[in-house]
Amino acid sequence: MPDPARLRDSTQIVLRRETLEIADLESQLEEQFTVTIFDEGEGYCRIIGSPVEIKAASDFLVRQGVSVS
């Protein structure tokens, strides 16, 4: 059985809300990838999608200069 923490890490990205607002990255993510973006409160948002989409979205964010860890 897969480790729940590892599965969660492969299906979501958590970022500060201001990170997505700086270059209007939220709309670009929603247009290019099949992901859902939820506000987490306290200035954070959660990007959720399949492992394949999260990997592609993560690569996109890194190319835009966003640190994804």
C-alpha positions, -999 to +999 in steps of 0.1 A: +000+000+000+014+034-009+025+058+018-003+085+022+022+113+026+040+104-006+007+101-025-004+135-011+029+151-022+024+138-057-012+152-060-009+187-046+013+218-044+009+243-015+020+279-022+016+313-008-013+330-025+009+360-034+031+337-054+003+330-079-009+366-080+025+381-089+025+371-126-012+360-128+000+324-126-033+311-113-052+317-146-022+302-166-023+271-144-060+266-148-058+271-186-029+248-192-034+220-167-063+200-153-059+213-117-081+228-090-069+257-069-083+261-034-077+289-009-063+275+023-066+307+043-038+325+061-024+335+027-019+300+012-035+281-017-035+244-026-032+232-062-047+197-066-046+174-095-034+140-107+002+131-102+009+137-140-008+171-139+009+181-107+043+172-121+037+192-152+023+222-132+053+220-109+077+220-139+058+250-153+060+269-120+098+262-117+102+276-153+084+308-141+109+311-112+086+298-084+103+276-058+083+244-054+095+221-026 
